[in-house]
Structures are given as structure tokens and as C-alpha cells.
């Protein structure tokens, strides 16, 4: 799509936020290989930043624990008084789908006004993105040439990363 829409020009700027930064970096890598000049504007996002936030916010020793932690985090936002009870229920489940069914059945009245199908898709999308971050490995790939502008919060959730969130690596 990008190539089709930009046949007459070779300069592209991507603006990406959070997880979208990974997508923008990978698109940049592909487009640079085809001769495009790319500029990146990243808002609170880099591979190292995302992995660090996940490790700090969702401490999980297994995929099963990650699933449970994600759903408990969602319950904490939607129906905090149910978190402890649903945590116990989630621990009894054998699959993501089973846990997700419990969340969708038990959280009262869908406080965000989304359909059950949309809630299911949003939860699963979040889960898959977190899995993708675990599997994302930039070691051994060539550096991109694109200049990067990093916009970040003054109050960062992550203190252990370099000023550029590891983007120069």
C-alpha cells in the first residue's frame, strides 16, 4: 500500500506511538532497503522501552501467568472490586479463551459500552502485542538510517534506560 501510494516520491515520515513504534521501525527498515528516505517521530516508544515497561508492569514467569496478569489488569480498570475474585477464577483456567470468557461473563454491564465481540478483540489484541514484544529481537539486524525524533513524557515510567530509550543501538 505504501509503495503504491508513494510511487512519485521517496521521502516518508512516520509518526508512531508506543507499540506502533515497533511497526514504524520495521516499516522503515523495509522501505530503506527499497531506496526510500524515512523520518521517524516516535512518541514514548522503542523496543527497549516497551520491553522494560512490560517487565516492570507485568511480571510473569510463564505465558499462563502473563495471560492472568493482563486480564487482572483489565479487571482492575473496569471493576476493581472483582479483581481478587477473578484472579482466583483465572488461575483455574487452562486457556486464554477460557479466561477471557470468564472476564466477559463476569464484569458487569460492560462499563466502556463496547460490544462483547469488541471487548474480546481488544483484550486479545493487547495479549498478542505483549507476546510479540517478548519475541521481538533486534540483535543481528542492521541499524536504520532514518533520523528519529523521540517525544517522551517528562515523568517516565522507566528510569533505567538511556536518554534515547536505546534507539541509537
URMOPE-V866037 format. One record per pair of residues at least 12 apart in sequence whose ideal C-beta (glycine too) atoms are under 10 Angstrom apart, sorted by the first residue. I is the first residue (numbers start at 0). GAP is how many residues later the second one is. If there is no record, write none. Layout:
((I & GAP) (I & GAP))
//
This chain:
((1 & 12) (1 & 25) (1 & 28) (1 & 29) (1 & 32) (1 & 34) (2 & 27) (2 & 28) (2 & 31) (2 & 33) (5 & 25) (5 & 30) (8 & 27) (8 & 28) (9 & 21) (9 & 24) (9 & 25) (9 & 26) (9 & 27) (9 & 28) (10 & 25) (10 & 26) (10 & 27) (10 & 28) (11 & 15) (11 & 16) (11 & 19) (11 & 20) (11 & 24) (11 & 25) (11 & 26) (11 & 27) (11 & 28) (11 & 134) (12 & 24) (12 & 25) (12 & 26) (12 & 27) (12 & 28) (12 & 133) (12 & 134) (12 & 136) (13 & 13) (13 & 14) (13 & 17) (13 & 24) (13 & 25) (13 & 26) (13 & 27) (13 & 28) (13 & 132) (13 & 134) (14 & 24) (14 & 25) (14 & 26) (14 & 27) (14 & 28) (14 & 134) (14 & 136) (15 & 12) (15 & 24) (15 & 25) (15 & 26) (15 & 27) (15 & 28) (15 & 29) (16 & 24) (16 & 25) (16 & 26) (16 & 27) (16 & 28) (16 & 134) (17 & 24) (17 & 25) (17 & 26) (17 & 27) (17 & 28) (17 & 31) (17 & 32) (17 & 35) (17 & 111) (18 & 26) (18 & 31) (18 & 106) (18 & 107) (18 & 110) (18 & 111) (18 & 113) (18 & 114) (19 & 22) (19 & 23) (19 & 25) (19 & 109) (20 & 19) (20 & 20) (20 & 21) (20 & 22) (20 & 23) (20 & 24) (20 & 25) (20 & 26) (20 & 28) (20 & 29) (20 & 127) (20 & 129) (20 & 144) (20 & 146) (21 & 20) (21 & 23) (21 & 24) (21 & 25) (21 & 28) (21 & 107) (21 & 110) (21 & 111) (21 & 114) (21 & 116) (22 & 22) (22 & 109) (23 & 14) (23 & 16) (23 & 17) (23 & 18) (23 & 21) (23 & 120) (23 & 122) (23 & 124) (24 & 13) (24 & 15) (24 & 17) (24 & 20) (24 & 21) (24 & 22) (24 & 111) (24 & 113) (24 & 116) (24 & 119) (24 & 121) (24 & 123) (24 & 142) (25 & 110) (25 & 112) (25 & 115) (25 & 118) (26 & 13) (27 & 12) (27 & 116) (27 & 117) (27 & 118) (27 & 120) (28 & 109) (28 & 112) (28 & 113) (28 & 114) (28 & 115) (28 & 116) (28 & 117) (30 & 113) (30 & 115) (31 & 110) (31 & 112) (31 & 113) (31 & 114) (32 & 109) (32 & 111) (35 & 110) (36 & 108) (36 & 109) (36 & 110) (37 & 106) (37 & 107) (37 & 108) (37 & 109) (37 & 110) (38 & 107) (38 & 108) (38 & 109) (38 & 110) (39 & 104) (39 & 106) (39 & 107) (39 & 108) (39 & 109) (39 & 110) (39 & 127) (40 & 106) (40 & 107) (40 & 108) (40 & 109) (40 & 110) (41 & 106) (41 & 107) (41 & 108) (41 & 109) (41 & 110) (41 & 123) (41 & 125) (42 & 106) (42 & 107) (42 & 108) (42 & 109) (42 & 110) (43 & 106) (43 & 107) (43 & 108) (43 & 109) (43 & 112) (43 & 113) (43 & 114) (43 & 121) (44 & 105) (44 & 106) (44 & 107) (44 & 120) (44 & 122) (45 & 92) (45 & 102) (45 & 104) (45 & 106) (45 & 112) (45 & 115) (45 & 116) (45 & 118) (45 & 119) (45 & 120) (45 & 121) (45 & 122) (45 & 123) (46 & 86) (46 & 89) (46 & 90) (46 & 91) (46 & 118) (46 & 119) (46 & 120) (46 & 122) (47 & 90) (47 & 110) (47 & 112) (47 & 113) (47 & 114) (47 & 116) (47 & 117) (47 & 118) (47 & 119) (47 & 121) (48 & 101) (48 & 103) (48 & 107) (48 & 108) (48 & 109) (48 & 112) (48 & 115) (48 & 116) (48 & 117) (48 & 118) (49 & 79) (49 & 80) (49 & 82) (49 & 83) (49 & 86) (49 & 108) (49 & 115) (50 & 82) (50 & 83) (50 & 85) (50 & 107) (50 & 110) (50 & 115) (51 & 105) (51 & 106) (51 & 107) (51 & 108) (51 & 109) (51 & 113) (51 & 114) (52 & 80) (52 & 103) (52 & 104) (52 & 105) (52 & 108) (53 & 12) (53 & 75) (53 & 76) (53 & 79) (53 & 80) (54 & 78) (54 & 79) (54 & 103) (55 & 101) (55 & 102) (55 & 103) (55 & 104) (56 & 12) (56 & 16) (56 & 73) (56 & 100) (57 & 12) (57 & 14) (57 & 15) (57 & 72) (59 & 70) (59 & 74) (62 & 33) (62 & 64) (62 & 68) (62 & 71) (63 & 26) (63 & 27) (63 & 29) (63 & 30) (63 & 31) (63 & 32) (63 & 35) (64 & 25) (64 & 26) (65 & 30) (65 & 61) (65 & 64) (65 & 65) (65 & 68) (66 & 23) (66 & 26) (66 & 28) (66 & 29) (66 & 30) (66 & 31) (66 & 32) (66 & 33) (66 & 56) (66 & 60) (66 & 63) (66 & 64) (67 & 18) (67 & 19) (67 & 21) (67 & 22) (67 & 23) (67 & 25) (67 & 28) (67 & 31) (68 & 18) (68 & 21) (68 & 61) (69 & 20) (69 & 26) (69 & 29) (69 & 30) (69 & 33) (69 & 53) (69 & 54) (69 & 56) (69 & 57) (69 & 60) (69 & 61) (70 & 12) (70 & 15) (70 & 16) (70 & 18) (70 & 19) (70 & 22) (70 & 25) (70 & 28) (70 & 29) (70 & 31) (70 & 32) (70 & 36) (70 & 52) (70 & 55) (70 & 56) (71 & 12) (71 & 14) (71 & 15) (71 & 18) (71 & 27) (71 & 31) (72 & 53) (73 & 12) (73 & 26) (73 & 29) (73 & 33) (73 & 45) (73 & 48) (73 & 49) (73 & 52) (73 & 53) (74 & 12) (74 & 15) (74 & 27) (74 & 28) (74 & 31) (74 & 32) (76 & 34) (76 & 35) (77 & 25) (77 & 29) (77 & 30) (77 & 31) (77 & 32) (77 & 33) (77 & 34) (77 & 41) (78 & 24) (78 & 27) (78 & 28) (78 & 29) (78 & 30) (78 & 32) (81 & 21) (81 & 24) (81 & 25) (81 & 26) (84 & 21) (85 & 13) (85 & 16) (85 & 17) (85 & 20) (85 & 21) (88 & 13) (88 & 14) (88 & 16) (88 & 17) (89 & 12) (89 & 13) (95 & 27) (95 & 28) (95 & 31) (95 & 32) (96 & 23) (96 & 27) (98 & 24) (98 & 28) (99 & 19) (99 & 20) (99 & 23) (99 & 24) (99 & 27) (100 & 15) (100 & 19) (102 & 16) (102 & 17) (102 & 20) (103 & 12) (103 & 13) (103 & 15) (103 & 16) (103 & 19) (106 & 12) (137 & 28) (137 & 31) (138 & 30) (142 & 24) (142 & 25) (142 & 26) (143 & 23) (147 & 16) (147 & 17) (147 & 19) (147 & 20) (149 & 13) (149 & 14) (149 & 15) (149 & 17) (151 & 12) (151 & 13))
//
